[in-house]
């Protein structure tokens, strides 16, 4: 949660660094999606709301502190802005 608050603070200021720091980014959970096992997040999400595509077997997903999941390639761009 603190990482998201830090990100919100950075995005609201002008001329300040934006996006997560490297250490904040590295703390986020990333895992390989499997259709045969359950997700590490609290509820089973089946699609990425960034690209609107369903998760497919063996794709890398990133889990935010709020437990929402995204394709790593989709959300990583946003988190590093």
Secondary structure as UniProt FT lines:
FT   HELIX           2..12
FT   HELIX           22..27
FT   STRAND          29..32
FT   TURN            35..36
FT   TURN            49..51
FT   TURN            57..58
FT   STRAND          60..63
FT   TURN            65..66
FT   STRAND          69..71
FT   HELIX           72..79
//
